[in-house]
Amino acid sequence: MRNLLITLRFCGASYHGFQVQKNALTITQVFQDAVEEVLGKRYDIKGCSRTDAGVHANKYCISMKVDDEQTIPCQGLVRGLNAHLPGDVAVLDCCEVEEDFHARYNCLGKRYVYTFHNGAVRDPFLKGRVYHSQSGVTLDADTMNRAAQHFLGSHDFSAFCAAGGSVEDKVRTIYAAGVEREGDLVRFSVTGSGFLYNMVRIMAGTLMAVGQHRMDPDEIPAIIESMDRGRAGLTLPPDGLYLDDVFYFPEQLPRQL
């Protein structure tokens, strides 16, 4: 078998997440449709992460084992898949990896970005791609950035986990976090060893409350320590959430605190 590592980029606005679902269009479905068109067989794939409905990816990694007789070169496969994928999904790269490589289990960390549009008037061309924060309050990105630094390190992030998550161990390590403004766009970036169910969307909702001066930035440590979901901010919509990068080698990660 050939084991391939394939990197995608997609806009998730029209999809119900990555994993196959009954009666709902997903990234897996359209990707496997393209694979079947190119290789003549519907191969099983392993994704690096679950993504919910409406979530986007600047970089998403898939591992896929194909039969040895599938000798099409990697770059030929990139071209072939892109010819059959819809316009909001693209293959960026493909390479051969070791037989035991798994896109999810070999992943050491991920970076997510949550993007707010904080202009006085919404931008219709960004519909479904950002969260329009139009409360009439200009988000204080510097104060949000100060609050984000409290996420760094290893913590039990139960207060930032939505109900419905099945993971018992809620300790995660955050390597880097920050908030920057560029014009009307405010971006929260966070890199960690892993993330709980809706964790980044809850972090973003909490930072939004800080940016609107409804919460003090130095409240974050007490919220983390409380492990009480009720003390953190809103779970923001998926529109502004992007899986931005996926890391497989220690040297790719920011220095662990």
Sequence and secondary structure as in RCSB ss.txt:
>XXXX:A:sequence
MRNLLITLRFCGASYHGFQVQKNALTITQVFQDAVEEVLGKRYDIKGCSRTDAGVHANKYCISMKVDDEQTIPCQ
GLVRGLNAHLPGDVAVLDCCEVEEDFHARYNCLGKRYVYTFHNGAVRDPFLKGRVYHSQSGVTLDADTMNRAAQH
FLGSHDFSAFCAAGGSVEDKVRTIYAAGVEREGDLVRFSVTGSGFLYNMVRIMAGTLMAVGQHRMDPDEIPAIIE
SMDRGRAGLTLPPDGLYLDDVFYFPEQLPRQL
>XXXX:A:secstr
 EEEEEEEEE GGGSS SS BTTB  HHHHHHHHHHHHHSS    EESS   TT EEEEEEEEEEE TT    HH
HHHHHHHHHS TTEEEEEEEEE TT  TTTT  EEEEEEEEE SSS  GGGTTTSEE  SS    HHHHHHHHGG
G EEEE GGG  TT   S  EEEEEEEEEEEETTEEEEEEEES   TTHHHHHHHHHHHHHTTSS GGGHHHHHH
HT GGGS     GGGEEEEEEE SGGGS    
